[in-house]
Every structure is written in structure tokens, then in C-alpha cells.
Amino acid sequence: MRLSESATIAMAQKARSLKNDGKDVIALSLGEPDFDTPKHIKEAAKKALDSGFTKYTPIAGVAELREAICQKFLRENNLAYQNDQILVSTGAKQSINHLILSIVNEGDEVIIPTPYWVSYIEMVRMAGGRPIPIETEATNDFIPDISQFQSKINDKTKLILFSTPSNPTGTVYPKSLLEKLSALLQDYPNCFLISDEIYEHILYEGKHISTASIGNLFDKTITVNGMSKGFAMTGWRIGYMAGPLEIIQACTKLQGQVTSGANAIAQHASIAALNESLEPSKEMKNAFLQRRDYVVNRLNRLEGIQINPPKGAFYVFPDIAYYLHTKYKHWKIDNSNDLAMYLLEEALVSTVAGSPFGYPNGLRISYAASMQELEKAMDRIEAALRQLNK
Ligand SMILES: Cc1ncc(COP(=O)(O)O)c(C=O)c1O
């Protein structure tokens, strides 16, 4: 199978290898909160371990966690799922992969607005499906128009897939677009929608809108979420999905054959995370907001950079077309890969080129790093971009 390596992970590995060579690399390439998991969640894990929760769990997840997830959906998202409509998995990445494998057959089409999260495309290909991208622009905050969905959707379309808030752009899909999607999907009964809401708690304006809560989308949407981003729990590997019963049952069957239930201790820690205070998540969000403003201001000062103000997540995704076809010393910058490599080796800052996100003129910069690191990184990026000549 011709599968591409995850570009974000590949860049992080290169940065690590330079670091191991003694270089002072600032890593702004990986999507990981720099905070530790809140204390009460870690305490719950310790308690679970001491209480002997060291055995296999039910495949779909421990009952108490599924209940906590249902309560969360009701309380925060106005979504009334039953416990058997929930499947807990080893990270949201696994949830999405289960869904794609369960829904998409050879030759089926999946509509994915660009820029997209890198793994969506490869997962669709692994299932034998055809990713059908919809192009968006930084100048329009990367929000697609309903006419673009209308022109791509057909009887072979099995899925529409996006993240809101988005990785890599921080774009949040407005309610008006979701309402139009709800109307459109009425005419395509075989087409489902995956709404990846993993960045829900890292939202800077307004209240998060769950796609499934709009119009008639509840029966057509599978909501994916997880603990990694909002609770600083990337290493715990807990994600979950909620949606129509027959889809959850199919994914549960699949999970039963590939990994069984997710890690028992991490599931118990997740119960505490969901049932207890969101205050630590809010504090992290506020820190990300301060960093977003800093990085956006610094980028806005640079000549030629076009940037959409990210409304959520912890990335900026500037359009760097202005810096293409430039030179410095032996460097020739013809695409965003060249620019990312130049910034890594010349400025010692790791970022990710736009191509794997389906937007070749973009560059993803994660601001999940300390303010000191961000200040140093932005100074270096600014100096490196200034020395590029046409
Ligand atoms: C949009 C998006 N979805 C899903 C994931 C996967 O999250 P998890 O750590 O729960 O597998 C990520 C992680 O980078 C992401 O950015």
C-alpha cells in the first residue's frame, strides 16, 4: 500500500534529530498542548490503578465513561445521545479511521474541504475511497461555500468530513453553513457527515456549535471528540465518537477485532476529566489566546503574509505565496516544503508545509509553546524571511 508518512510527525522527527545534534531548535510543528495533564485527572488515574482497573474493558468503553460522555454532550452541546450510541477508542484518530473504514467502500467519494487535517486523506485512501477536496481561501477565512458542496456531491458520496474548529486553520464553521449542509443532505440519504470537534475547548470566540445539533443533522452526523487537546491528554490516547446506532455498532465490531477496549486506566481518568471542573481547560485556553494574539500580531507585521485570524485550536496557517520563488545563499524557495526546510535549518524553527494539508501555499505554525519560545521563534522567522530575495 502506498501510504504517506504523517507530515507533522516527519517534521517533528527532523527537528528532534537536529536537537540531538545539539542545535537549539524550537519545535512549532506538532499539535500538542505544552501543558501537563491537570492534577485531578492524574489523581483519578492513580486511584484507578490502585483499585485494580487493570483488565480488559467492554469494547465500547466502560459504562461510566460512556455515561459521562452522554452527559457531556447533553450539558455542553445540546445533543441527546444514548449510551449505546457512544464508542470510546484509542484516540480520536482511531475513531475517525474506524468510521472511514466502516462507511467507505472501494470507489466511494468523500468530500473534504481544504486545508484539511493531514490524516483524513490517507485514511480515505486506505479504505479504497476517493477524497474529493473543496478548495477554500485564506481571504475568506477558509470557509467553503455551500455551492462547492452542491457541485461535488453525488450518489457516490458517502461522507463529508471536516474539523471545526479546524486543524490547521483554526476556522470555525458558521451555523449558517451547517444549516445549508443539513438541507443539502436531505437529498442524499446515503451520505453521512463526520464532524471532528477535538478542538472544541480551544475556542476563542462564542460558544462551540456541534454540527449534529443543527437542523436535521443529528441522524446524519457522527461527532468525534477526545481528551487529547482540551485536557492536555495526548499521551493517554482516549477519543470517542457518537452517532447513529448502526454506525456505532459497525465501528464497535471493527474495534473488537483490531484493538478491543481502550486503555482502562486512561478511561477512568477521562471520567474525572469529563465530570469535574473545566477550569483547567479554560486556563489553558486563555494561555493559548494570549499566544495566538502574539503570533498573529507578529505575522501581520511581516511583508506579504496573509493570515486569517484563527478562532480556535492552536495553529496559525498563513498564506506564504509572497515568499515563493525567492533565494538566499544556497537556498531556493519554490514551494512551502522548501520554506519549512529553510526555516528549520536556517532559523532553527520547525513548522509544517501546507501541501499535506491540501493547501500548498500555506505554512502551519503551532503556538502550543511557551511565550519565551514563541518570542524567540518569531524573531528568528522574521529575520529569516527578511533575508529572502526575489
Ligand atoms: C483535527 C484532529 N483530529 C483528530 C486528531 C487526533 O487526536 P487524538 O490524539 O485523539 O488521536 C488530531 C490530532 O492532531 C487533530 O488535529
The ligand as an SDF file (V2000), in Angstrom:
LIG
                    3D

 16 16  0  0  0  0  0  0  0  0999 V2000
   -8.2330   17.6040   13.6930 C   0  0  0  0  0  0  0  0  0  0  0  0
   -7.7000   16.4790   14.5040 C   0  0  0  0  0  0  0  0  0  0  0  0
   -8.4490   15.3880   14.6670 N   0  0  0  0  0  0  0  0  0  0  0  0
   -8.0240   14.3440   15.3920 C   0  0  0  0  0  0  0  0  0  0  0  0
   -6.7840   14.3410   15.9900 C   0  0  0  0  0  0  0  0  0  0  0  0
   -6.3630   13.1100   16.7370 C   0  0  0  0  0  0  0  0  0  0  0  0
   -6.4740   13.2530   18.0990 O   0  0  0  0  0  0  0  0  0  0  0  0
   -6.1530   12.0380   19.0970 P   0  0  0  0  0  0  0  0  0  0  0  0
   -4.9160   12.4260   19.8320 O   0  0  0  0  0  0  0  0  0  0  0  0
   -7.3480   11.9600   19.9910 O   0  0  0  0  0  0  0  0  0  0  0  0
   -5.9700   10.8050   18.2930 O   0  0  0  0  0  0  0  0  0  0  0  0
   -5.9520   15.4600   15.8480 C   0  0  0  0  0  0  0  0  0  0  0  0
   -4.6010   15.4580   16.4340 C   0  0  0  0  0  0  0  0  0  0  0  0
   -3.7040   16.1400   15.9970 O   0  0  0  0  0  0  0  0  0  0  0  0
   -6.4280   16.5640   15.0960 C   0  0  0  0  0  0  0  0  0  0  0  0
   -5.6790   17.6530   14.9380 O   0  0  0  0  0  0  0  0  0  0  0  0
  1  2  1  0
  2  3  1  0
  2 15  2  0
  3  4  2  0
  4  5  1  0
  5  6  1  0
  5 12  2  0
  6  7  1  0
  7  8  1  0
  8  9  2  0
  8 10  1  0
  8 11  1  0
 12 13  1  0
 12 15  1  0
 13 14  2  0
 15 16  1  0
M  END
$$$$
